[in-house]
C-alpha cells in the first residue's frame, strides 16, 4: 500500500475515535489557517477588500478545476451541493428526471420542487437491489423524455460506490448529474462522462462549511436556462452603467448567485492543496484499507454488516452494521461513551473512516463492540 506523506497526515488532529467523516470531516490545519488569515487581511484592508475576496473565489474555482480535471472555465464554487442541483433542476424545461431510491434528501428536493413548479413533468424513482444501484434499473426508467439522471457516486447510507461509465450508458442522451460529496477528498472524482459533478466540502474534503465545488460539461451549459444566475454570474457585473439584465456568462461562472463565499473559498482552495500533497491515489488506497479493516473487525464480533459491494471498486469509506440484540441508537451511545463518534442512519450504525483513521483505533472499536 502506498505510504501517505507526513505533510498530509500532519494536517489533521481529530481524536482517534472519530469515525464520522460521512457527516463531517474536521478541517485540515491549512484550511483553518487560510480562513483565519483572510479574515485578518480583510479586517486590516481598505479599498482592496473586494480584490481579496474575489481572488479567494478565483483560487477556489481553480482548485475545483484541479479536483475535477477540467479547465477553470468549466468549474465553479457555490454554497452547497443543493445549490448546484437547484441550478440544474430549475434550469430544465419539461420531461422527466430519474433519481434512485435511497438517495440523500439533498438529491431529491430540487427535482421535487421543479415538479411542483411545473418545470419538469415527473420525478421517477429507481429501486435499489440490496443497496446496489444497478444500471439496468436506471435504463428501464429512462425514455426519450428523460432530461436528467441524478445519482450519488457513493451511497451515504451503505457506502456503495457506483460506476459513472455504466450510468452514462444507461442515461442515454439525458444529462448525468453526480453528487460526489461522499467521495471528493477520498477518491478521484473527475467530471469524465458526467455532465455535472458537485460536492460540498465539509465531509471527506475537510474544508469546512459553506462551499461546494462543481464542474460541468458543455452539454449542460447549452441545455440549461440560467434561471438562478445572480449578479456575479453575468457579463460586466461591476459595470453599473449598463442596465440590467446583463447577459449570463458563457461558462460555469453563470452558476454564481453572489459574492458571499470568500472566506469559505479560502479554506476550500487550501483543502484541495492538502489533497494534492497526499496524492488522491494514495488517499483512496488507504481509505479502502481502513474500511476493509472495519468490516473485518465487525464480522469478527458478530455484527450484521451491509456489504453490497462485489469488489473494491464498489466500496468507499462507509460501512454500516447492527449488533445482535442491540438497537442502533444504543450501539452509537455505547461507542460514544468509549470515545467513538459514529452515526445512526435508519436503524443502522454507520462508520465512516478516512485515510487518517488509525488501524489501532479500528481494533479498539472491535474490542468495545465485543464487550
BELNOR-V618329 format. One record per residue. N is the residue number from 1. RES is the residue in one letter. PHI is phi as a letter, one per 40 degrees, with the letter a starting at -180 (* if undefined). Layout:
N|RES|PHI  N|RES|PHI
//
This chain:
1|X|*  2|X|c  3|X|c  4|X|c  5|X|c  6|X|c  7|X|d  8|X|c  9|X|c  10|X|c  11|X|c  12|X|b  13|X|a  14|X|c  15|X|d  16|X|d  17|X|c  18|X|c  19|X|b  20|X|b  21|X|c  22|X|c  23|X|c  24|X|a  25|X|b  26|X|d  27|X|c  28|X|c  29|X|d  30|X|c  31|X|c  32|X|c  33|X|c  34|X|c  35|X|c  36|X|c  37|X|c  38|X|c  39|X|d  40|X|c  41|X|c  42|X|c  43|X|c  44|X|b  45|X|c  46|X|b  47|X|c  48|X|c  49|X|d  50|X|c  51|X|c  52|X|c  53|X|c  54|X|c  55|X|c  56|X|c  57|X|c  58|X|c  59|X|c  60|X|c  61|X|c  62|X|c  63|X|c  64|X|c  65|X|c  66|X|c  67|X|c  68|X|b  69|X|g  70|X|b  71|X|c  72|X|d  73|X|c  74|X|c  75|X|b  76|X|a  77|X|b  78|X|b  79|X|c  80|X|a  81|X|d  82|X|d  83|X|d  84|X|c  85|X|c  86|X|c  87|X|d  88|X|c  89|X|d  90|X|c  91|X|c  92|X|c  93|X|a  94|X|g  95|X|g  96|X|b  97|X|b  98|X|b  99|X|b  100|X|c  101|X|c  102|X|g  103|X|c  104|X|c  105|X|c  106|X|c  107|X|c  108|X|b  109|X|d  110|X|d  111|X|c  112|X|c  113|X|c  114|X|c  115|X|c  116|X|c  117|X|c  118|X|g  119|X|c  120|X|b  121|X|c  122|X|a  123|X|b  124|X|b  125|X|b  126|X|b  127|X|c  128|X|c  129|X|b  130|X|f  131|X|g  132|X|c  133|X|c  134|X|c  135|X|d  136|X|c  137|X|c  138|X|c  139|X|d  140|X|c  141|X|c  142|X|c  143|X|a  144|X|c  145|X|c  146|X|c  147|X|c  148|X|a  149|X|b  150|X|b  151|X|b  152|X|c  153|X|c  154|X|b  155|X|c  156|X|c  157|X|c  158|X|b  159|X|g  160|X|c  161|X|b  162|X|c  163|X|b  164|X|d  165|X|c  166|X|c  167|X|c  168|X|d  169|X|c  170|X|c  171|X|c  172|X|g  173|X|c  174|X|c  175|X|c  176|X|b  177|X|b  178|X|b  179|X|c  180|X|b  181|X|c  182|X|c  183|X|b  184|X|d  185|X|g  186|X|b  187|X|b  188|X|c  189|X|b  190|X|c  191|X|d  192|X|f  193|X|c  194|X|c  195|X|b  196|X|a  197|X|b  198|X|a  199|X|a  200|X|c  201|X|c  202|X|c  203|X|b  204|X|c  205|X|c  206|X|g  207|X|b  208|X|g  209|X|c  210|X|g  211|X|a  212|X|a  213|X|b  214|X|b  215|X|b  216|X|b  217|X|c  218|X|c  219|X|d  220|X|c  221|X|c  222|X|c  223|X|c  224|X|c  225|X|c  226|X|c  227|X|c  228|X|b  229|X|c  230|X|c  231|X|c  232|X|c  233|X|b  234|X|b  235|X|c  236|X|f  237|X|c  238|X|c  239|X|c  240|X|c  241|X|c  242|X|c  243|X|c  244|X|c  245|X|c  246|X|c  247|X|c  248|X|c  249|X|c  250|X|c  251|X|b  252|X|c  253|X|d  254|X|c  255|X|c  256|X|c  257|X|b  258|X|a  259|X|b  260|X|c  261|X|b  262|X|d  263|X|c  264|X|c  265|X|c  266|X|c  267|X|c  268|X|c  269|X|c  270|X|c  271|X|c  272|X|c  273|X|d  274|X|c  275|X|c  276|X|c  277|X|c  278|X|c  279|X|g  280|X|c  281|X|c  282|X|c  283|X|c  284|X|c  285|X|c  286|X|c  287|X|d  288|X|c  289|X|c  290|X|c  291|X|c  292|X|c  293|X|c  294|X|c  295|X|c  296|X|c  297|X|c  298|X|c  299|X|c  300|X|c  301|X|c  302|X|g  303|X|c  304|X|c  305|X|b  306|X|c  307|X|b  308|X|c  309|X|c  310|X|b  311|X|a  312|X|c  313|X|c  314|X|b  315|X|b  316|X|b  317|X|c  318|X|b  319|X|b  320|X|b  321|X|a  322|X|b  323|X|c  324|X|c  325|X|g  326|X|b  327|X|c  328|X|d  329|X|c  330|X|c  331|X|c  332|X|c  333|X|c  334|X|c  335|X|c  336|X|c  337|X|c  338|X|c  339|X|g  340|X|b  341|X|b  342|X|b  343|X|b  344|X|b  345|X|b  346|X|f  347|X|g  348|X|b  349|X|c  350|X|b  351|X|b  352|X|b  353|X|b  354|X|b  355|X|c  356|X|c  357|X|c  358|X|c  359|X|d  360|X|c  361|X|c  362|X|c  363|X|c  364|X|c  365|X|d  366|X|c  367|X|c  368|X|c  369|X|c  370|X|c  371|X|f
//
